[in-house]
Amino acid sequence: MNDTGSTGLLARAASFSGLTLVSRLTGVLRDVAIATAFGAGAGSDAFVLAFRIPNSLRRLFADGALSAAFIPALVRERDHADPLRVERFIARMAGTLAMWVTLVAALAMLLATPLAVLFAPGATRDPGQVALLAQLLRITFPFLPCISLAALAGAVLMSHGRYARWALAPALLNLCMVAGAWGLAPHLGVPITALAWGVLAGGLLQLAWLWAGVRRLGMRVCPAWGARDPRVRAVAKAMLPTVAGASVAQLNLVFASGLASLLHAGSQTWLYQADRFLELPLALLGASMGIVLLPALSRQFARDDGTAARTLAWALRGTALTTLPAATGLILLSGPLMATFFQYGRYTAFDAAMSARALALMSLGLPALVAIKTLLPAYYARGDLASPVRMAAVSLLCNAGGCVLLLAAAVTFAPGASADARPWDVRLAALPGLHAYLALASAVANSCNAVLLWRGLRRAGVLAAQPHDGRELARVALSCAVMAAVLLPLRACVDFAALAVFGRVGALLVLVAVGGLAFVATWHLLGGRLSRLRSPPG
């Protein structure tokens, strides 16, 4: 398939998105299972943290950092080396990566209690909560080496243009967690630990599934220590700037998780459920495009024929067309979405309302998040891994500062604050809804990051404005406004809390269909045409 053609990239991104949708639907099922089985409280908050910590650390050793450094190196190796040499390269990468992430996981399991206190200082008010979080961390941290090695296998597959297994792999994790919530939990003394065991089982299955895909390519890879291999050293060196950027992100995670642990019980869960809804369009629109762009842009920048800049401009136009209406829909329908999917069992109407508040504010940053996923491959493909680190540091400092300022203002100006003599952390925990300020700060920080990345590529001459970009953006924005004008009165006519499950689903589907039709019809009447996305930009 021609890497230079936008049509080919669109087909790959659409294929990957379709397969990712299957995984994300199982993710929705997983989140429904967690919400209905455990609700939002101290136990679910502990699991959210125990899952988030190793899952976020994988970004330090895998995902973005590994893909950005390893895929271009592997593509070059395949172009200039014999198959056996390529296999030895992969084997040594796997062995070296396995050694380091296993050591990190073992150390984290030994230090589970201090980690629990570090990430959740608010839990120290209840020693039992610290002990529970430490127990969950000891179960979930072996997930880190599993998913890191699985990501390496996924990078190998993607370098060969094989995206299906990587796109479907998360479904294995999701189904294991569903089995834990609905099947295993009732039989355990501490039911929430069933989710942690589901995470571990899902990591092992993903590892086996993806390496089986590598074997289907005809490769017989046996992990071997390769720290002295110059190719492994080169990948490790190339990863350092991205790892540094991910380290900045982890510091921000420590800070944000610590703040959330000081808030009302359930805040971690409310933010988690909102974030999970945001992950659906982010994976379908942003991650899919980013994954298919990296190998293509690596080749295009190597040829230096100008096609990379045109491909990137085309990708950004598609990003605007898809993410702006998606963000508008999530903001307008955040309440109906949470009520339809989660307001059952132990997840109350209050929990659904709190999650909806977080989702609406997080969605403000969705276009920026997808733009980040689209812009980063351009930096990685050019070998510029340091600039995104500096930009991430600026945006994350913005996030931390925004969180502190917003929470301080909320506590200071709350009704009766002047006469409240309680300690500030007690006052924070007593006010439900403050988690929404963390969501707002995150959206602002992501927008800052996207602007910095875009400006950096403009200054480097990699990204140039196209003649009709402003008109295209105005067309999409006006179509979103029409969609909002149609949806707002319709949403006000439906009381989702009063409906049974099938009534909620039906009403939500009607709202989504009407809103989508309003957007598409307006966009088309204003001159929008999909053919411009299928054709390479001129």
TORMAR-337932 format. One record per residue (C-alpha): residue in three letters; x, y, z. Coordinates in Angstrom, 1 decimal. Layout:
N
NODE   rest     east    north       up
NODE    ala        X        Y        Z
...
# end
This chain:
538
NODE   rest     east    north       up
NODE    met      0.0      0.0      0.0
NODE    asn      1.3      3.4     -0.9
NODE    asp      2.4      5.3      2.2
NODE    thr      2.2      8.7      0.6
NODE    gly     -1.5      8.6     -0.2
NODE    ser     -4.0     10.1      2.2
NODE    thr     -6.5      7.6      0.8
NODE    gly     -4.4      4.7      2.0
NODE    leu     -3.9      6.3      5.4
NODE    leu     -7.6      7.0      5.7
NODE    ala     -8.4      3.4      4.9
NODE    arg     -5.9      2.2      7.5
NODE    ala     -7.1      4.7     10.2
NODE    ala    -10.7      3.7      9.5
NODE    ser     -9.9      0.0      9.7
NODE    phe     -8.0      0.5     12.9
NODE    ser    -10.9      2.6     14.3
NODE    gly    -13.4     -0.1     13.5
NODE    leu    -11.4     -2.7     15.3
NODE    thr    -10.7     -0.3     18.2
NODE    leu    -14.5      0.3     18.4
NODE    val    -15.0     -3.4     19.2
NODE    ser    -12.4     -3.1     22.1
NODE    arg    -14.0      0.1     23.3
NODE    leu    -17.4     -1.4     23.4
NODE    thr    -16.1     -4.1     25.7
NODE    gly    -14.5     -1.3     27.7
NODE    val    -18.0      0.3     28.1
NODE    leu    -19.2     -3.1     29.3
NODE    arg    -16.3     -3.3     31.7
NODE    asp    -17.1      0.2     33.1
NODE    val    -20.8     -0.7     33.5
NODE    ala    -19.8     -3.9     35.4
NODE    ile    -17.5     -1.9     37.7
NODE    ala    -20.2      0.8     38.3
NODE    thr    -23.1     -1.6     39.0
NODE    ala    -21.0     -4.0     41.1
NODE    phe    -19.1     -1.5     43.3
NODE    gly    -20.7      2.0     42.8
NODE    ala    -18.5      5.0     43.7
NODE    gly    -16.8      5.0     47.0
NODE    ala    -13.6      4.3     48.9
NODE    gly    -13.2      0.8     47.5
NODE    ser    -13.7      1.8     43.9
NODE    asp    -11.4      4.8     44.4
NODE    ala     -8.7      2.4     45.7
NODE    phe     -9.0      0.2     42.6
NODE    val     -8.9      3.2     40.2
NODE    leu     -5.6      4.2     41.7
NODE    ala     -4.2      0.7     41.8
NODE    phe     -5.0      0.2     38.1
NODE    arg     -4.0      3.7     37.0
NODE    ile     -0.5      3.6     38.5
NODE    pro      1.0      0.6     36.6
NODE    asn     -1.2      1.4     33.6
NODE    ser      0.3      4.9     33.4
NODE    leu      3.8      3.7     34.1
NODE    arg      3.6      1.5     31.0
NODE    arg      3.8      4.8     29.0
NODE    leu      7.2      5.3     30.6
NODE    phe      8.5      2.0     29.1
NODE    ala      6.1      1.3     26.3
NODE    asp      3.4      2.9     24.1
NODE    gly      4.4      6.3     23.0
NODE    ala      8.1      6.2     24.1
NODE    leu      8.8      2.7     22.7
NODE    ser      6.8      3.2     19.5
NODE    ala      8.3      6.6     18.8
NODE    ala     11.9      5.2     19.1
NODE    phe     11.5      1.6     18.1
NODE    ile      9.2      1.7     15.0
NODE    pro     11.4      4.0     12.9
NODE    ala     14.5      2.0     13.9
NODE    leu     12.8     -1.3     13.0
NODE    val     11.6      0.1      9.7
NODE    arg     15.2      1.1      8.8
NODE    glu     16.5     -2.3     10.0
NODE    arg     14.0     -4.1      7.8
NODE    asp     14.9     -2.0      4.8
NODE    his     18.7     -2.7      5.1
NODE    ala     19.2     -6.0      7.0
NODE    asp     18.5     -9.6      6.6
NODE    pro     15.5    -11.2      8.4
NODE    leu     17.7    -13.0     11.0
NODE    arg     19.4     -9.8     12.0
NODE    val     16.0     -8.2     12.4
NODE    glu     14.8    -11.0     14.6
NODE    arg     17.9    -10.7     16.8
NODE    phe     17.2     -7.0     17.2
NODE    ile     13.6     -7.7     18.3
NODE    ala     14.7    -10.5     20.6
NODE    arg     17.3     -8.3     22.3
NODE    met     14.9     -5.4     22.7
NODE    ala     12.4     -7.8     24.3
NODE    gly     14.9     -9.3     26.7
NODE    thr     16.3     -5.9     27.8
NODE    leu     12.8     -4.4     28.2
NODE    ala     11.6     -7.4     30.1
NODE    met     14.5     -7.1     32.6
NODE    trp     14.0     -3.5     33.4
NODE    val     10.2     -3.4     33.7
NODE    thr     10.2     -6.6     35.8
NODE    leu     12.7     -4.9     38.2
NODE    val     10.5     -1.9     38.4
NODE    ala      7.4     -4.0     39.1
NODE    ala      9.1     -6.0     41.8
NODE    leu     10.4     -2.8     43.5
NODE    ala      6.9     -1.3     43.4
NODE    met      5.3     -4.4     44.9
NODE    leu      7.9     -4.2     47.8
NODE    leu      7.1     -0.5     48.3
NODE    ala      3.4     -0.8     47.8
NODE    thr      2.5      0.9     51.1
NODE    pro      4.7      4.0     50.6
NODE    leu      3.4      4.2     47.0
NODE    ala     -0.2      4.1     48.4
NODE    val      0.6      7.0     50.7
NODE    leu      2.4      9.0     47.9
NODE    phe     -0.5      8.7     45.4
NODE    ala     -3.3      9.0     47.9
NODE    pro     -2.4     11.1     50.9
NODE    gly     -6.0     11.6     51.7
NODE    ala     -6.3      7.8     52.3
NODE    thr     -4.1      8.2     55.4
NODE    arg     -7.2      9.4     57.3
NODE    asp     -8.2      5.7     57.2
NODE    pro     -5.4      3.1     57.7
NODE    gly     -7.7      0.4     56.2
NODE    gln     -7.8      2.4     53.0
NODE    val     -4.0      2.5     52.7
NODE    ala     -3.8     -1.2     53.4
NODE    leu     -6.4     -1.9     50.7
NODE    leu     -4.7      0.2     48.1
NODE    ala     -1.3     -1.5     48.9
NODE    gln     -2.9     -4.9     48.5
NODE    leu     -4.4     -4.0     45.1
NODE    leu     -1.1     -2.6     44.0
NODE    arg      0.7     -5.8     44.7
NODE    ile     -1.8     -7.7     42.5
NODE    thr     -1.9     -5.2     39.6
NODE    phe      1.8     -4.3     39.3
NODE    pro      2.8     -7.5     37.4
NODE    phe      0.5     -6.1     34.7
NODE    leu      3.3     -3.6     33.9
NODE    pro      5.8     -6.1     32.4
NODE    cys      3.0     -7.9     30.6
NODE    ile      1.6     -4.9     28.9
NODE    ser      5.1     -3.4     28.2
NODE    leu      6.2     -6.6     26.3
NODE    ala      2.8     -6.7     24.6
NODE    ala      3.4     -3.1     23.4
NODE    leu      6.7     -4.2     21.9
NODE    ala      5.0     -7.0     20.0
NODE    gly      2.3     -4.5     18.9
NODE    ala      5.1     -2.2     17.6
NODE    val      6.5     -5.0     15.5
NODE    leu      3.1     -5.8     14.1
NODE    met      2.4     -2.2     13.3
NODE    ser      5.7     -1.8     11.5
NODE    his      4.5     -4.5      9.2
NODE    gly      1.1     -2.8      8.7
NODE    arg     -0.7     -5.3     10.9
NODE    tyr     -3.0     -3.4     13.2
NODE    ala     -5.8     -5.8     13.9
NODE    arg     -4.3     -7.7     16.9
NODE    trp     -3.1     -4.5     18.6
NODE    ala     -6.6     -2.9     18.1
NODE    leu     -8.4     -5.9     19.5
NODE    ala     -6.0     -6.7     22.4
NODE    pro     -7.7     -4.3     25.0
NODE    ala    -10.9     -6.4     24.6
NODE    leu     -9.1     -9.3     26.4
NODE    leu     -8.3     -7.1     29.4
NODE    asn    -11.9     -5.6     29.4
NODE    leu    -13.5     -9.1     29.4
NODE    cys    -11.3    -10.3     32.2
NODE    met    -12.3     -7.4     34.3
NODE    val    -16.0     -8.0     33.5
NODE    ala    -15.6    -11.6     34.7
NODE    gly    -13.9    -10.3     37.8
NODE    ala    -16.7     -7.8     38.7
NODE    trp    -19.7    -10.0     37.9
NODE    gly    -18.2    -13.5     38.4
NODE    leu    -15.4    -13.6     40.9
NODE    ala    -16.1    -10.7     43.2
NODE    pro    -19.1    -12.3     45.1
NODE    his    -16.8    -15.2     46.1
NODE    leu    -14.0    -13.1     47.6
NODE    gly    -13.6    -11.7     51.1
NODE    val    -12.5     -8.4     49.7
NODE    pro    -14.7     -8.2     46.5
NODE    ile    -12.8     -5.3     44.9
NODE    thr     -9.7     -7.4     44.6
NODE    ala    -11.5     -9.4     41.9
NODE    leu    -10.9     -6.4     39.6
NODE    ala     -7.2     -6.5     40.3
NODE    trp     -7.0    -10.2     39.5
NODE    gly     -8.9     -9.4     36.3
NODE    val     -6.3     -6.8     35.3
NODE    leu     -3.4     -9.3     35.8
NODE    ala     -5.2    -12.0     33.8
NODE    gly     -6.0     -9.5     31.0
NODE    gly     -2.3     -8.5     30.8
NODE    leu     -1.2    -12.1     30.5
NODE    leu     -3.7    -12.8     27.7
NODE    gln     -2.7     -9.6     25.8
NODE    leu      0.9    -10.7     26.0
NODE    ala      0.2    -14.1     24.6
NODE    trp     -2.2    -12.8     21.9
NODE    leu      0.2    -10.2     20.5
NODE    trp      3.3    -12.4     20.5
NODE    ala      1.3    -15.1     18.7
NODE    gly      0.8    -12.4     16.0
NODE    val      4.5    -11.9     15.8
NODE    arg      5.0    -15.6     15.3
NODE    arg      2.5    -15.6     12.5
NODE    leu      4.8    -13.2     10.7
NODE    gly      7.3    -16.0     10.6
NODE    met      9.5    -14.7     13.4
NODE    arg     10.8    -17.0     16.1
NODE    val     11.8    -14.5     18.7
NODE    cys     13.3    -15.6     22.0
NODE    pro     14.0    -12.7     24.4
NODE    ala     17.7    -12.2     25.1
NODE    trp     19.8     -9.6     27.0
NODE    gly     20.9     -7.0     24.5
NODE    ala     22.2     -4.0     26.5
NODE    arg     25.4     -4.1     24.5
NODE    asp     23.7     -4.2     21.1
NODE    pro     24.3     -0.8     19.5
NODE    arg     20.8     -0.9     18.0
NODE    val     19.2     -1.4     21.4
NODE    arg     21.4      1.3     22.8
NODE    ala     20.3      3.6     20.0
NODE    val     16.6      2.9     20.7
NODE    ala     17.1      3.4     24.4
NODE    lys     18.9      6.7     23.8
NODE    ala     16.1      7.8     21.4
NODE    met     13.5      6.9     24.1
NODE    leu     15.1      9.1     26.8
NODE    pro     13.5     12.4     25.8
NODE    thr     10.1     10.8     25.5
NODE    val     10.6      8.9     28.8
NODE    ala     11.6     12.2     30.4
NODE    gly      8.3     13.7     29.1
NODE    ala      6.4     10.7     30.4
NODE    ser      8.2     11.2     33.8
NODE    val      6.8     14.7     33.8
NODE    ala      3.4     13.3     33.2
NODE    gln      3.8     10.8     36.1
NODE    leu      4.8     13.6     38.4
NODE    asn      1.6     15.3     37.4
NODE    leu     -0.3     12.1     37.9
NODE    val      1.1     11.9     41.5
NODE    phe      0.0     15.4     42.1
NODE    ala     -3.5     15.1     40.5
NODE    ser     -4.2     11.7     42.2
NODE    gly     -3.1     13.2     45.5
NODE    leu     -5.5     16.1     45.1
NODE    ala     -8.3     13.8     44.1
NODE    ser     -7.7     11.6     47.2
NODE    leu     -8.3     14.7     49.4
NODE    leu    -11.7     15.3     47.8
NODE    his    -15.1     13.8     48.5
NODE    ala    -15.2      9.9     48.6
NODE    gly    -16.0      8.7     45.1
NODE    ser    -14.1     11.5     43.3
NODE    gln    -11.5      9.2     41.8
NODE    thr    -14.3      7.0     40.5
NODE    trp    -16.3      9.9     39.0
NODE    leu    -13.2     11.2     37.2
NODE    tyr    -12.4      7.6     36.0
NODE    gln    -15.8      7.0     34.6
NODE    ala    -15.8     10.4     32.8
NODE    asp    -12.3      9.7     31.4
NODE    arg    -13.4      6.3     30.1
NODE    phe    -16.1      8.0     28.0
NODE    leu    -13.5     10.4     26.7
NODE    glu    -11.2      7.5     25.8
NODE    leu    -13.7      6.2     23.2
NODE    pro    -13.5      9.1     20.7
NODE    leu     -9.9      9.6     21.7
NODE    ala     -9.0      6.1     20.7
NODE    leu    -11.2      6.0     17.6
NODE    leu    -10.1      9.4     16.3
NODE    gly     -6.8     10.3     17.8
NODE    ala     -4.9      7.1     18.6
NODE    ser     -5.9      5.4     15.4
NODE    met     -4.6      8.3     13.3
NODE    gly     -1.5      8.6     15.3
NODE    ile     -0.6      5.0     15.0
NODE    val     -1.0      4.8     11.2
NODE    leu      0.8      8.2     10.8
NODE    leu      4.0      7.3     12.5
NODE    pro      5.3      4.6     10.1
NODE    ala      4.1      6.6      7.1
NODE    leu      5.6      9.9      8.2
NODE    ser      8.9      8.1      9.1
NODE    arg      9.2      7.0      5.4
NODE    gln      8.0     10.3      4.0
NODE    phe     10.4     12.5      6.1
NODE    ala     13.2     10.1      5.0
NODE    arg     12.4     10.7      1.4
NODE    asp     12.2     14.5      2.0
NODE    asp      9.8     15.0     -0.9
NODE    gly      7.2     17.2      0.8
NODE    thr      4.5     14.6      1.1
NODE    ala      4.8     14.5      4.9
NODE    ala      3.7     18.1      5.3
NODE    arg      0.7     17.6      3.1
NODE    thr     -0.3     14.3      4.9
NODE    leu     -0.1     16.1      8.2
NODE    ala     -2.2     19.0      7.1
NODE    trp     -4.8     16.5      5.7
NODE    ala     -4.8     14.6      9.1
NODE    leu     -5.5     17.8     11.0
NODE    arg     -8.4     18.8      8.8
NODE    gly     -9.9     15.4      9.5
NODE    thr     -9.3     15.8     13.2
NODE    ala    -11.2     19.1     13.3
NODE    leu    -14.1     17.6     11.4
NODE    thr    -14.5     14.7     13.7
NODE    thr    -13.5     16.0     17.2
NODE    leu    -15.4     19.2     17.3
NODE    pro    -18.9     17.6     16.9
NODE    ala    -17.8     14.7     19.1
NODE    ala    -16.8     17.1     21.9
NODE    thr    -20.1     19.1     21.4
NODE    gly    -22.1     16.0     21.7
NODE    leu    -20.3     14.7     24.8
NODE    ile    -20.8     18.1     26.5
NODE    leu    -24.5     18.3     25.7
NODE    leu    -25.3     14.7     26.4
NODE    ser    -23.0     14.0     29.4
NODE    gly    -26.0     13.6     31.7
NODE    pro    -28.0     11.3     29.5
NODE    leu    -24.9      9.2     28.8
NODE    met    -24.0      8.7     32.4
NODE    ala    -27.6      7.9     33.4
NODE    thr    -28.0      5.5     30.5
NODE    phe    -24.8      3.5     31.0
NODE    phe    -24.1      3.7     34.7
NODE    gln    -27.0      4.7     36.9
NODE    tyr    -27.9      1.1     38.0
NODE    gly    -27.2     -1.1     41.0
NODE    arg    -24.7      0.6     43.4
NODE    tyr    -24.1      3.6     41.1
NODE    thr    -26.7      6.2     42.2
NODE    ala    -28.2      9.2     40.5
NODE    phe    -25.8     11.4     42.5
NODE    asp    -22.8      9.5     41.2
NODE    ala    -24.1      9.7     37.6
NODE    ala    -24.5     13.5     38.0
NODE    met    -21.0     13.9     39.4
NODE    ser    -19.5     11.9     36.6
NODE    ala    -21.5     13.9     34.0
NODE    arg    -20.1     17.1     35.4
NODE    ala    -16.6     15.8     35.0
NODE    leu    -17.3     14.5     31.5
NODE    ala    -18.7     17.8     30.2
NODE    leu    -15.6     19.7     31.4
NODE    met    -13.1     17.1     30.2
NODE    ser    -14.7     17.1     26.8
NODE    leu    -13.7     20.7     26.3
NODE    gly    -10.2     19.3     25.8
NODE    leu    -11.1     16.5     23.4
NODE    pro    -10.1     18.3     20.2
NODE    ala     -6.8     19.2     21.8
NODE    leu     -6.1     15.6     22.9
NODE    val     -6.8     14.2     19.4
NODE    ala     -4.7     17.0     17.9
NODE    ile     -1.8     16.0     20.2
NODE    lys     -2.1     12.4     19.0
NODE    thr     -2.0     13.6     15.4
NODE    leu      0.9     16.1     15.9
NODE    leu      3.3     14.0     18.0
NODE    pro      4.1     11.5     15.2
NODE    ala      5.5     14.3     13.1
NODE    tyr      8.0     15.1     15.9
NODE    tyr      8.9     11.4     16.4
NODE    ala      9.2     10.7     12.7
NODE    arg     11.7     13.6     12.4
NODE    gly     13.7     12.4     15.4
NODE    asp     12.8     15.4     17.4
NODE    leu     11.9     13.8     20.7
NODE    ala     13.0     16.7     23.0
NODE    ser     10.6     19.4     21.9
NODE    pro      7.4     17.5     22.9
NODE    val      9.0     17.0     26.4
NODE    arg      9.5     20.7     26.9
NODE    met      5.9     21.4     25.7
NODE    ala      4.4     18.7     27.9
NODE    ala      6.3     20.2     30.9
NODE    val      4.8     23.6     30.3
NODE    ser      1.2     22.2     29.9
NODE    leu      1.5     20.0     32.9
NODE    leu      2.7     22.9     35.1
NODE    cys     -0.3     24.7     33.8
NODE    asn     -2.5     21.8     34.9
NODE    ala     -1.0     21.6     38.4
NODE    gly     -1.3     25.4     38.9
NODE    gly     -4.9     25.4     37.6
NODE    cys     -5.9     22.6     39.9
NODE    val     -4.5     24.4     43.0
NODE    leu     -6.0     27.8     42.1
NODE    leu     -9.4     26.4     41.3
NODE    leu     -9.6     24.2     44.4
NODE    ala     -8.4     27.1     46.6
NODE    ala    -11.0     29.4     45.2
NODE    ala    -13.7     26.8     45.6
NODE    val    -12.9     26.3     49.3
NODE    thr    -12.4     30.0     50.0
NODE    phe    -15.6     31.2     48.4
NODE    ala    -17.9     28.3     49.4
NODE    pro    -21.0     29.3     51.3
NODE    gly    -20.1     29.8     55.0
NODE    ala    -16.4     29.5     54.3
NODE    ser    -15.5     32.5     56.5
NODE    ala    -17.1     30.9     59.6
NODE    asp    -15.7     27.4     58.9
NODE    ala    -12.8     26.7     61.2
NODE    arg    -12.2     23.1     60.0
NODE    pro     -8.8     22.2     58.5
NODE    trp     -8.7     22.8     54.8
NODE    asp     -8.4     19.1     53.8
NODE    val    -11.5     18.3     55.8
NODE    arg    -13.3     21.1     54.1
NODE    leu    -12.2     19.8     50.7
NODE    ala    -13.5     16.3     51.5
NODE    ala    -16.8     17.7     52.6
NODE    leu    -17.7     19.5     49.3
NODE    pro    -18.9     17.1     46.6
NODE    gly    -18.2     18.3     43.0
NODE    leu    -14.8     19.7     43.4
NODE    his    -13.4     17.0     41.2
NODE    ala    -14.9     18.9     38.3
NODE    tyr    -12.2     21.6     38.8
NODE    leu     -9.5     18.9     38.2
NODE    ala    -11.3     18.0     34.9
NODE    leu    -11.4     21.7     33.8
NODE    ala     -7.7     22.2     34.6
NODE    ser     -6.8     19.1     32.6
NODE    ala     -8.8     20.4     29.5
NODE    val     -7.0     23.7     29.6
NODE    ala     -3.6     22.1     30.0
NODE    asn     -4.3     19.8     27.0
NODE    ser     -5.3     22.7     24.9
NODE    cys     -2.1     24.5     25.8
NODE    asn      0.0     21.4     24.8
NODE    ala     -1.8     21.1     21.4
NODE    val     -1.2     24.8     20.7
NODE    leu      2.5     24.5     21.6
NODE    leu      3.0     21.4     19.4
NODE    trp      1.2     23.1     16.4
NODE    arg      3.3     26.2     16.8
NODE    gly      6.5     24.2     16.9
NODE    leu      5.7     22.5     13.7
NODE    arg      4.8     25.7     12.0
NODE    arg      8.1     27.3     13.1
NODE    ala     10.0     24.3     11.8
NODE    gly      8.3     24.6      8.4
NODE    val      6.8     21.1      8.7
NODE    leu      3.2     22.4      8.8
NODE    ala      1.9     25.1      6.6
NODE    ala     -1.6     26.6      6.6
NODE    gln     -3.7     25.5      3.6
NODE    pro     -5.7     28.1      1.6
NODE    his     -9.2     26.9      2.8
NODE    asp     -8.3     25.9      6.4
NODE    gly    -10.1     28.8      8.0
NODE    arg    -13.2     28.3      5.9
NODE    glu    -13.3     24.6      6.8
NODE    leu    -13.0     25.3     10.5
NODE    ala    -15.7     27.9     10.4
NODE    arg    -18.0     25.5      8.6
NODE    val    -17.5     22.8     11.2
NODE    ala    -18.0     25.3     14.1
NODE    leu    -21.2     26.6     12.7
NODE    ser    -22.5     23.1     12.2
NODE    cys    -21.7     22.3     15.8
NODE    ala    -23.7     25.4     16.9
NODE    val    -26.7     24.2     14.9
NODE    met    -26.4     20.8     16.5
NODE    ala    -26.4     22.3     20.0
NODE    ala    -29.4     24.5     19.2
NODE    val    -31.3     21.4     18.1
NODE    leu    -30.2     19.1     21.0
NODE    leu    -30.7     21.5     24.0
NODE    pro    -34.5     21.8     23.9
NODE    leu    -34.9     18.1     23.0
NODE    arg    -32.7     17.0     26.0
NODE    ala    -34.7     19.2     28.3
NODE    cys    -37.9     17.3     27.4
NODE    val    -36.6     13.9     28.6
NODE    asp    -36.2     12.8     32.2
NODE    phe    -33.7     10.0     32.0
NODE    ala    -33.9      9.1     35.7
NODE    ala    -37.6      8.3     35.3
NODE    leu    -37.1      5.9     32.4
NODE    ala    -36.3      2.2     32.5
NODE    val    -33.1      0.9     30.9
NODE    phe    -34.6      0.4     27.4
NODE    gly    -36.3      3.7     27.5
NODE    arg    -33.0      5.4     28.4
NODE    val    -31.2      3.6     25.6
NODE    gly    -33.9      4.5     23.1
NODE    ala    -34.1      8.2     24.1
NODE    leu    -30.3      8.5     24.0
NODE    leu    -30.1      6.9     20.5
NODE    val    -32.8      9.4     19.3
NODE    leu    -30.8     12.3     20.7
NODE    val    -27.6     11.1     19.1
NODE    ala    -29.2     10.5     15.7
NODE    val    -31.0     13.9     15.7
NODE    gly    -27.8     15.7     16.7
NODE    gly    -25.7     13.8     14.2
NODE    leu    -28.1     14.5     11.4
NODE    ala    -28.3     18.2     12.3
NODE    phe    -24.5     18.4     12.1
NODE    val    -24.1     16.5      8.9
NODE    ala    -27.0     18.3      7.1
NODE    thr    -25.7     21.7      8.1
NODE    trp    -22.1     20.9      7.2
NODE    his    -23.2     19.6      3.8
NODE    leu    -25.4     22.7      3.1
NODE    leu    -22.5     24.9      4.0
NODE    gly    -20.3     23.2      1.3
NODE    gly    -18.6     20.4      3.3
NODE    arg    -17.6     17.4      1.2
NODE    leu    -16.1     14.1      2.3
NODE    ser    -14.3     13.8     -1.0
NODE    arg    -11.8     16.4      0.3
NODE    leu    -10.8     14.0      3.0
NODE    arg    -10.3     11.1      0.6
NODE    ser     -8.1     13.0     -1.7
NODE    pro     -4.5     14.0     -0.9
NODE    pro     -4.2     17.7     -0.2
NODE    gly     -2.9     19.7     -3.0
# end
